[in-house]
């Protein structure tokens, strides 16, 4: 199989040129494809578009236990399958998939590049904490052959020119810079008709997505240009509240997110949406405040501050080491979108009466073709032309606005081929060490298979931990399950995602469900319009929320905080769960907020909490406890009492644990615990409480 290439697009013609004097003959491109099969088999053949679907045998490499076939094909896409001892199977090493138009079954897809087009191939890229960067690339000639040195340029995304050198005989290019400030710096190199984009971060320590604490924000509901929004949208729960990118930027610059340990902002969709009011499936009227009704391929929603406001927010985030995720909607558009106006007959599923979840159009059988509402046409992503166009447009948003990742909406409503196409095209944005993160939404109860199907080396980087969400609510919000059931869910999840290389996202709630606080208070959350739940007056539901956040923020993955869940926002189901952000806090909200801040800062500080292996310590009745250990002598311990009675708990730490301290400090309340004989820790756990212990002396700034 040919290595996964980046989709390369020429940059706009630069206004200045960097002459690198590439004389000589650059290497020519090799666009042959190599197919592999590895495993026990007697005969292996391939059937595909290029051979009329007739079996073509692969060469057997007996010493390697593998089969291979080298192909020289014209540029384009080719569907194929392997025939292994008579059985037709997909190619496990092929990133792309497609559909058989007659059987609607998946097949592998080989994409052959055009060798007439030159390419820039990244060799290495790095940035150092002191602000230096270096990018090395190799130019491979296409039909134009020798590169004109007057057509070579290198710059940062903001237009800053970069110095470079070259080796004419090899096509080698080296671009360097120094003295750059902390933050993100994206290098763009143009060499004739070939281009290369390399995002790099100047930061004190190498960052991975396991270091992420994600903050989900519905931009319209957070803050406006002038600060906090009214307590409720003036036109009711379905109307716009007036939140803007500028309001979010002001909070970022004031340190609101740094104080929470947040280093990733997940923005609600930024596409332009239609004006006016539209009837939802519940019979109520809504404005498109949420962003999920796109009407444009390029325009940023003016009501949120437009492209200028969004760029200012992203620049402010990047300067502070904060990544930005766009919420993307590749499954559908609004009926006013140009795609629907121009391609209604051929790009969309035609049955507008097939509304998702209706008794005539159930989720289980029509999930990939149903419409959310009659004004949200569902894209026919099983068609290659549609799939490639939609994903190219989606990737263009990130390229143009310098996003760092996507939250991908409604993953199960798209064929796997669409997800694979998106990941393939995103390769152009993650050349070098910087990973463009894709986090999928597969809204489910406990369908591990549906979540796992779109993970892996050619799939999404992670998905939301929905099975854990429900187990967490069972244990802490509803009291419907014990700690053993919670641990069983965590362990099953770890097993389900094992080998996928994924960074999963644990969370307490999101914009599509009742707020954790109101569920924990036992309030009726079923009537968001008529009986929205009030803010609880007693501490118990807030304590349950803090315990839930303590668990989420100490589990492996990229924990996600839904705006307002850091302080105890009440709410029924959608749209009441999307109330405006409260900044004038009650005493219980202030108590909650202070503790979630400490948890977030502890995660930011502790290597064990971000990257350590999880070791379960105790899961019985109302008591749950685990340990995270990164092998650096500074493990972290979490213990939760979900019961209404105080408990004295003795935790036995694993034998052979490397420790540099015998005293531990609870980051929530400041209590000091001393390690006893045989690696035991005894702790008093009040009712509805959490304990998060870090070794004393670890300077995390979390003491109350």
C-alpha positions in Angstrom: 0.0 0.0 0.0 1.2 3.5 -0.8 1.9 5.6 2.3 -0.9 8.0 3.2 -0.2 11.3 1.4 -1.3 14.7 2.4 -3.7 16.5 0.1 -1.7 19.5 -1.0 -3.2 22.7 -2.2 -1.2 25.6 -3.6 -1.0 28.7 -1.3 -2.0 32.1 -2.7 0.8 33.6 -4.7 3.1 35.2 -2.1 3.9 38.9 -2.3 7.6 38.3 -1.7 9.9 35.5 -2.8 12.6 33.6 -1.0 15.1 32.5 -3.6 16.6 29.2 -2.5 18.5 28.6 -5.7 17.4 25.1 -6.3 19.5 24.2 -9.3 20.1 20.7 -10.6 17.5 18.0 -10.9 15.1 17.3 -8.0 14.0 13.7 -7.4 11.0 12.6 -9.4 7.8 11.5 -7.7 7.0 7.8 -7.5 3.2 7.2 -7.6 3.2 3.5 -7.8 1.1 1.7 -5.2 2.1 -1.3 -3.1 -0.6 -3.6 -1.7 0.2 -5.9 1.2 -1.5 -8.8 3.0 0.0 -10.1 6.2 -1.2 -13.2 8.0 -1.9 -16.9 7.7 -3.2 -17.8 4.2 -2.7 -20.2 1.3 -3.7 -17.9 -1.5 -4.1 -14.2 -1.7 -5.5 -12.2 -4.7 -6.9 -8.8 -5.2 -10.0 -7.8 -7.2 -10.6 -4.2 -8.1 -11.8 -1.6 -10.5 -8.5 -1.7 -12.5 -8.7 -5.5 -13.3 -12.4 -5.9 -13.9 -12.9 -7.5 -10.5 -11.0 -10.6 -11.6 -8.6 -12.2 -9.0 -5.0 -11.0 -9.5 -2.6 -13.0 -7.3 -0.2 -11.3 -4.9 3.4 -12.4 -4.7 4.1 -14.6 -1.7 7.0 -13.6 0.5 7.3 -16.8 2.5 10.2 -15.6 4.7 8.1 -12.6 5.8 4.7 -14.3 6.0 3.3 -11.7 3.7 2.0 -11.1 0.2 2.5 -8.0 -2.0 1.6 -6.5 -5.4 3.0 -3.4 -6.9 0.7 -1.5 -9.2 1.3 1.3 -11.7 -2.1 2.9 -12.2 -3.4 6.1 -13.7 -4.3 8.8 -11.1 -7.7 8.3 -9.5 -9.6 6.3 -7.0 -10.0 2.5 -7.2 -12.3 0.2 -5.2 -11.0 -3.2 -4.4 -11.1 -6.2 -2.0 -8.7 -9.0 -1.2 -9.6 -12.6 -1.7 -7.9 -14.6 1.0 -8.4 -18.4 0.7 -11.7 -17.7 -1.1 -13.1 -15.1 1.3 -13.5 -11.5 0.3 -12.1 -9.1 2.9 -11.1 -5.4 3.2 -7.5 -4.3 3.2 -6.6 -3.7 6.9 -3.7 -1.4 5.9 -5.8 0.8 3.6 -7.0 4.1 5.1 -9.8 4.8 2.7 -13.1 3.0 2.2 -15.9 3.3 -0.3 -19.3 1.7 -1.1 -20.4 -0.8 -3.7 -23.3 1.1 -5.4 -25.2 -2.2 -5.9 -24.7 -4.1 -2.7 -24.1 -1.0 -0.5 -21.2 -3.0 1.1 -17.9 -1.4 2.1 -14.8 -1.9 0.0 -11.3 -0.6 0.3 -10.3 2.4 -1.7 -6.9 3.0 -3.3 -6.2 6.6 -4.2 -3.4 7.1 -6.7 -1.7 10.5 -6.8 -0.9 12.4 -9.9 2.9 12.2 -10.5 2.6 15.1 -13.0 2.1 17.4 -10.0 5.2 18.2 -7.9 5.2 17.6 -4.2 6.9 18.8 -1.0 7.6 16.0 1.4 8.3 16.8 5.0 11.5 15.3 6.3 11.6 16.7 9.9 10.2 19.6 11.9 10.7 20.9 15.4 10.3 23.9 17.6 12.3 24.5 20.8 11.1 26.1 24.1 13.4 29.1 23.4 11.5 30.1 20.3 13.6 28.5 17.5 12.1 26.3 14.7 13.5 24.3 11.9 11.7 22.6 9.0 13.3 20.3 6.5 11.5 19.2 3.3 12.3 17.5 0.1 11.0 18.7 -3.3 9.9 16.0 -5.7 9.5 17.1 -9.3 6.4 16.6 -11.4 5.9 17.5 -15.0 7.5 20.9 -14.5 10.8 19.2 -13.6 13.4 21.6 -12.4 12.2 24.1 -9.9 12.4 27.7 -10.6 14.2 29.3 -7.6 12.2 32.5 -8.1 9.0 30.4 -7.2 10.1 29.4 -3.7 8.8 31.1 -0.6 8.5 30.4 3.1 6.6 32.3 5.7 4.5 32.0 8.8 0.8 32.1 8.7 0.8 35.8 9.7 3.0 36.6 6.7 6.3 36.8 8.5 9.0 35.8 6.0 11.4 32.9 6.9 15.0 32.3 5.9 15.9 29.1 4.1 18.7 27.1 2.4 18.7 24.3 -0.2 20.7 21.5 -1.7 20.1 21.7 -5.5 21.0 18.1 -6.3 18.7 16.5 -3.8 15.8 19.0 -3.7 16.4 19.5 0.0 14.9 22.6 1.7 15.6 23.9 5.2 13.6 26.7 6.7 14.6 28.2 10.1 13.5 30.9 12.5 14.4 32.1 16.0 13.2 34.4 18.8 9.6 33.4 18.3 7.2 34.0 21.2 5.4 31.1 23.0 2.4 29.8 21.1 1.5 28.3 17.7 3.5 29.1 14.6 2.5 27.6 11.3 5.1 27.4 8.6 4.0 27.6 5.0 6.4 26.7 2.2 5.6 27.2 -1.5 7.8 25.6 -4.1 6.5 26.1 -7.6 3.1 24.4 -7.6 3.8 22.4 -4.5 3.1 23.5 -1.0 3.6 22.3 2.6 2.0 23.5 5.8 3.7 22.6 9.1 2.1 23.7 12.4 4.5 23.9 15.4 4.2 25.1 19.0 6.8 27.0 21.0 6.1 25.8 24.6 8.0 24.6 27.7 7.2 20.9 27.4 6.1 18.7 24.5 2.3 18.5 24.6 0.0 15.5 23.8 -3.8 15.3 23.7 -3.6 13.3 26.9 -2.7 16.6 28.5 -5.9 18.2 27.4 -8.7 19.6 29.5 -11.4 20.6 27.1 -14.0 23.3 27.8 -17.2 23.0 25.7 -18.8 26.3 25.1 -22.0 27.3 23.3 -20.6 30.7 22.2 -24.0 32.4 22.1 -24.6 31.5 25.8 -21.3 32.4 27.4 -20.6 36.2 27.3 -21.2 39.2 25.1 -19.0 42.0 23.9 -19.9 43.9 27.1 -19.7 41.0 29.6 -22.2 38.7 31.2 -25.5 38.0 29.4 -29.0 38.2 30.8 -30.0 35.3 33.0 -32.3 34.0 30.2 -32.5 34.7 26.5 -34.9 37.6 26.0 -36.9 35.7 23.4 -37.1 32.5 25.5 -35.0 29.3 25.6 -34.9 28.9 21.9 -33.7 32.4 21.0 -30.3 34.0 20.7 -28.8 35.3 23.9 -26.1 37.6 22.4 -22.9 35.8 23.3 -19.9 36.5 21.0 -16.3 35.6 20.3 -15.2 38.8 21.9 -16.9 37.8 25.2 -15.1 34.5 25.1 -11.8 36.2 24.3 -12.2 38.6 27.2 -12.7 35.6 29.6 -9.6 33.9 28.1 -7.5 37.0 28.5 -8.7 37.5 32.1 -7.4 34.0 33.0 -10.8 32.3 33.5 -9.8 29.2 31.6 -6.2 29.1 33.0 -7.6 29.1 36.5 -9.6 26.0 35.6 -6.6 24.2 34.0 -8.3 24.4 30.7 -6.1 24.3 27.6 -8.6 23.4 24.9 -11.7 25.4 23.8 -14.3 23.5 22.0 -16.5 26.1 20.2 -20.0 25.5 19.1 -20.2 25.5 15.3 -19.0 28.8 13.8 -20.7 28.5 10.4 -23.1 31.2 9.3 -26.7 30.0 10.1 -30.1 31.2 8.9 -31.9 34.2 10.3 -35.4 33.9 11.7 -37.3 31.3 13.7 -37.8 27.6 12.8 -40.1 25.0 14.3 -38.3 22.2 16.1 -39.5 18.6 16.3 -40.9 19.5 19.8 -43.2 22.1 18.2 -41.4 25.1 19.7 -39.7 27.8 17.8 -35.9 28.2 17.6 -33.3 30.6 16.3 -30.0 29.1 15.1 -28.1 30.3 18.1 -26.4 26.9 18.4 -24.7 26.9 15.0 -25.9 23.4 13.8 -27.8 24.7 10.7 -25.1 25.7 8.2 -26.0 28.0 5.3 -22.5 28.8 4.0 -19.3 27.0 3.1 -17.1 30.0 4.1 -18.9 32.7 6.1 -18.5 32.8 9.9 -21.7 33.6 11.8 -22.0 37.4 12.0 -24.0 37.4 15.2 -21.1 35.8 17.0 -18.6 38.4 15.7 -17.8 37.1 12.2 -14.4 36.0 11.0 -12.6 39.0 12.5 -13.8 38.1 16.0 -13.1 34.4 15.5 -9.5 35.1 14.3 -8.9 37.3 17.3 -10.1 34.6 19.7 -7.9 31.9 18.1 -4.9 34.2 18.1 -5.4 35.0 21.8 -5.8 31.3 22.6 -2.7 30.2 20.6 -0.6 32.9 22.3 -1.6 31.3 25.7 -0.9 27.7 24.6 -4.6 27.0 24.3 -5.9 24.8 21.4 -9.2 25.4 19.6 -11.6 22.8 18.4 -14.2 23.6 15.8 -17.5 21.7 16.0 -18.1 20.5 12.5 -21.3 19.3 10.9 -20.6 17.1 7.9 -23.9 15.2 8.0 -26.4 17.8 7.0 -26.9 21.5 6.0 -29.8 23.9 6.3 -32.2 24.1 3.3 -30.8 27.6 2.5 -27.3 26.3 2.0 -25.9 26.7 -1.5 -25.3 22.9 -1.7 -28.9 22.2 -1.3 -30.0 25.0 -3.6 -27.7 23.7 -6.4 -27.7 19.9 -5.7 -31.0 19.0 -4.1 -31.6 16.2 -6.6 -28.3 14.5 -6.5 -26.3 15.3 -3.3 -29.0 14.5 -0.7 -31.2 11.8 0.6 -34.5 12.6 -0.9 -37.0 11.6 1.7 -37.6 14.7 3.7 -40.4 12.9 5.5 -37.9 10.5 7.0 -37.4 12.5 10.2 -34.9 10.8 12.6 -36.6 8.8 15.3 -40.1 9.0 13.8 -42.0 5.7 14.0 -41.7 5.4 10.2 -38.0 6.2 10.2 -36.4 4.7 13.3 -32.9 5.4 14.3 -31.7 1.8 14.1 -32.6 1.3 10.4 -32.4 4.8 8.9 -29.7 6.5 10.9 -27.6 7.3 7.8 -30.4 8.7 5.6 -32.9 10.3 8.0 -33.3 14.1 8.3 -33.1 15.8 11.7 -36.0 18.1 10.6 -37.6 18.8 7.2 -35.4 21.9 6.8 -32.1 20.1 7.5 -31.4 18.0 4.3 -29.2 15.0 4.9 -26.1 14.7 2.7 -25.7 11.4 0.7 -22.1 10.8 1.9 -22.1 7.3 0.5 -21.5 9.0 -2.9 -17.8 9.6 -3.5 -18.3 13.0 -5.1 -20.4 14.3 -2.2 -18.1 12.7 0.4 -14.9 14.3 -1.0 -16.5 17.7 -1.5 -18.0 17.9 2.0 -14.8 16.8 3.6 -12.6 19.1 1.5 -14.9 22.0 2.6 -14.7 20.9 6.3 -10.9 20.7 6.2 -10.8 24.2 4.4 -12.3 25.7 7.6 -9.5 24.5 9.7 -6.8 25.4 7.2 -8.1 29.0 6.7 -8.7 29.8 10.3 -5.9 27.8 11.9 -8.0 25.4 14.1 -6.3 22.7 16.1 -8.9 20.0 15.8 -12.5 19.0 15.2 -15.4 17.8 17.3 -17.2 15.8 14.7 -21.0 15.9 15.1 -23.3 12.9 14.6 -20.7 10.3 13.6 -23.1 7.3 13.4 -25.2 9.2 10.9 -22.3 9.0 8.3 -20.8 5.9 6.7 -17.4 5.0 7.9 -16.1 5.9 4.4 -16.9 9.5 5.2 -15.0 9.5 8.5 -12.0 7.9 6.7 -12.2 10.5 4.0 -12.1 13.3 6.5 -9.1 11.9 8.3 -7.3 11.3 5.0 -7.8 15.0 4.0 -6.8 16.3 7.4 -3.3 14.7 6.9 -2.3 17.9 5.1 -2.9 19.8 8.4 -0.8 17.6 10.6 2.6 17.4 9.0 5.3 17.2 11.6 4.8 16.6 15.4 1.6 18.5 15.8 -1.5 16.3 15.8 -4.8 17.7 14.5 -7.2 16.2 16.9 -10.6 14.6 15.8 -13.1 13.9 18.6 -16.2 12.1 17.6 -19.8 12.2 18.9 -21.4 8.7 18.9 -24.3 9.4 21.2 -25.2 6.0 22.6 -26.0 4.1 25.8 -23.4 1.4 25.9 -22.8 0.4 22.2 -19.1 0.0 22.5 -18.9 -1.4 19.0 -20.4 1.7 17.4 -17.9 3.9 19.1 -14.9 1.6 18.4 -15.8 1.2 14.7 -14.6 4.8 13.9 -11.4 4.7 16.0 -8.0 3.5 15.1 -5.0 4.6 13.0 -7.2 5.6 10.0 -10.2 6.8 12.0 -10.9 9.4 14.7 -8.4 10.2 17.4 -11.0 9.8 20.1 -14.7 9.8 21.0 -16.8 10.8 24.0 -17.1 8.2 26.7 -20.9 7.9 26.7 -21.0 4.5 28.5 -18.9 6.1 31.3 -21.2 9.1 31.4 -24.3 7.0 32.1 -22.4 4.9 34.7 -21.2 8.0 36.4 -24.7 9.4 36.6 -25.9 6.0 37.9 -23.3 6.1 40.6 -23.2 9.7 41.7 -26.3 11.5 40.4 -29.0 8.9 40.7 -27.7 6.4 43.2 -28.8 3.6 40.9 -25.6 1.6 40.8 -22.7 0.9 43.1 -18.9 1.4 42.7 -18.4 -2.1 41.4 -20.7 -1.3 38.4 -18.8 1.9 37.8 -15.4 0.2 37.8 -16.8 -2.5 35.5 -17.8 0.1 32.9 -14.4 1.8 33.2 -12.6 -1.5 32.7 -14.8 -2.5 29.8 -14.2 0.8 28.1 -10.4 0.5 28.5 -10.7 -3.0 26.9 -12.9 -1.7 24.1 -10.5 1.1 23.1 -7.3 -0.9 23.6 -5.0 -0.9 20.6 -6.8 2.0 18.9 -4.3 4.6 20.0 -7.2 6.8 20.9 -7.5 9.6 23.5 -11.1 9.3 24.8 -13.0 12.1 26.4 -14.7 11.5 29.8 -17.4 14.1 30.7 -20.3 14.8 33.1 -22.7 16.2 30.5 -23.2 18.2 27.3 -25.6 20.4 25.4 -28.0 17.5 24.5 -29.0 16.3 28.0 -30.2 17.6 31.3 -27.6 19.1 33.6 -25.8 16.8 36.0 -26.7 19.1 38.9 -30.4 19.0 38.4 -30.3 15.2 37.9 -28.3 14.9 41.2 -30.9 17.0 43.0 -33.6 14.6 41.9 -35.5 17.4 40.0 -37.8 16.9 37.1 -35.8 17.6 34.0 -38.3 16.5 31.4 -40.1 19.8 30.7 -37.5 22.4 29.6 -40.1 24.9 28.5 -42.8 24.7 31.1 -41.0 23.7 34.3 -37.2 24.4 34.2 -35.6 23.2 37.5 -34.5 25.9 39.9 -31.0 26.2 41.4 -30.8 23.8 44.4 -30.4 25.4 47.8 -28.7 22.5 49.6 -25.1 21.4 49.2 -25.7 17.7 48.4 -26.2 17.9 44.6 -23.2 20.3 44.4 -21.1 17.8 46.3 -22.2 15.0 44.0 -21.2 17.2 41.0 -17.8 17.9 42.6 -17.3 14.2 43.1 -18.2 13.5 39.5 -15.8 16.2 38.3 -13.1 14.7 40.5 -13.5 11.4 38.8 -13.6 12.8 35.3 -10.6 15.0 35.8 -8.5 12.2 37.2 -9.3 9.5 34.6 -7.1 8.9 31.5 -8.1 10.7 28.3 -9.1 14.3 27.6 -11.7 15.3 30.2 -14.3 17.7 29.0 -16.2 20.4 31.0 -19.5 21.6 29.6 -19.7 25.3 30.3 -21.4 25.9 33.6 -20.7 22.4 34.9 -17.6 23.8 36.7 -19.8 25.8 39.0 -23.2 24.0 39.2 -25.5 25.2 36.4 -29.0 23.8 36.7 -31.0 22.8 33.6 -33.6 20.4 32.1 -33.2 18.8 28.7 -32.4 20.8 25.5 -32.7 23.8 25.3 -32.9 24.4 29.0 -29.5 22.8 29.5 -28.1 25.7 27.4 -28.9 28.6 29.7 -26.7 31.6 29.7 -23.5 31.4 31.7 -23.9 32.6 35.3 -21.1 34.8 36.7 -23.1 36.0 39.8 -22.7 32.8 41.8 -24.6 31.5 44.8 -22.7 30.4 47.8 -22.9 26.7 46.8 -21.9 27.6 43.2 -18.9 29.5 44.5 -18.0 26.5 46.7 -18.2 24.2 43.7 -16.3 26.5 41.4 -13.4 26.8 43.8 -13.0 23.0 44.0 -13.3 22.3 40.3 -10.6 25.0 39.7 -8.4 23.1 42.1 -9.0 19.8 40.3 -8.3 21.4 36.9 -5.0 23.0 38.1 -4.0 19.7 39.7 -4.4 17.9 36.4 -2.4 20.5 34.6 0.4 20.1 37.2 0.5 16.4 37.7 2.1 14.1 35.1 0.4 11.1 36.8 -3.1 12.6 36.3 -2.5 13.4 32.6 -0.4 10.4 31.4 -0.2 7.9 34.2 -1.5 4.3 34.1 -4.7 3.7 36.0 -4.7 1.2 38.8 -8.1 0.4 40.5 -7.8 0.4 44.3 -11.3 -0.1 45.6 -14.8 -0.4 44.2 -17.4 -1.6 46.6 -20.7 -0.2 47.7 -20.5 3.6 47.8 -16.7 3.8 47.7 -14.6 4.1 44.6 -10.8 4.7 44.4 -8.1 4.5 41.8 -4.5 5.5 41.4 -2.7 7.1 38.5 1.0 6.4 38.2 3.5 7.8 35.6 6.5 6.1 37.2 8.0 9.5 38.3 7.6 8.9 42.1 4.6 11.2 42.3 1.4 9.1 41.8 -2.1 10.6 42.3 -4.9 8.9 44.2 -8.6 9.6 43.9 -11.3 8.3 46.3 -15.0 9.0 46.2 -17.8 8.4 48.7 -21.1 8.4 46.9 -23.0 7.5 50.1 -24.8 9.6 52.6 -22.8 8.3 55.5 -19.2 9.0 56.5 -16.7 6.2 55.9 -13.2 5.4 57.0 -11.4 3.8 54.1 -8.0 2.1 54.0 -6.4 2.0 50.5 -3.7 -0.5 49.7 -1.3 0.9 47.1 0.2 -1.5 44.6 3.4 -3.3 45.6 6.6 -2.0 44.0 5.2 1.5 43.6 8.0 4.0 43.3 7.5 6.9 45.7 9.5 10.0 46.6 7.2 11.2 49.3 5.3 9.5 52.2 2.9 12.4 52.8 0.0 13.3 50.5 -2.1 16.4 50.3 -5.8 16.5 49.3 -6.1 19.1 46.5 -9.7 19.8 47.4 -9.6 20.5 51.1 -5.8 20.5 52.0 -5.9 17.6 54.4 -2.6 15.8 54.8 -2.4 12.0 54.8 0.7 9.9 55.8 1.5 6.6 54.2 1.2 3.8 56.7 3.0 0.4 56.8 2.7 -1.9 53.8 1.8 0.9 51.5 -1.6 1.7 53.1 -3.4 5.0 53.3 -6.3 5.6 55.7 -8.8 8.3 54.9 -11.9 9.7 56.5 -14.4 10.3 53.7 -17.4 12.4 54.6 -20.8 11.8 52.9 -20.9 12.7 49.2 -17.2 13.6 49.1 -14.1 13.2 46.9 -10.5 13.1 47.8 -7.7 13.7 45.3 -4.2 13.2 46.7 -0.9 14.4 45.3 2.5 13.9 47.0 3.3 16.8 49.4 5.8 19.2 47.9 4.5 18.8 44.4 4.1 22.5 43.5 0.7 22.5 41.9 -0.7 25.6 43.5 -3.8 23.8 44.6 -3.8 24.4 48.3 -7.0 26.1 49.5 
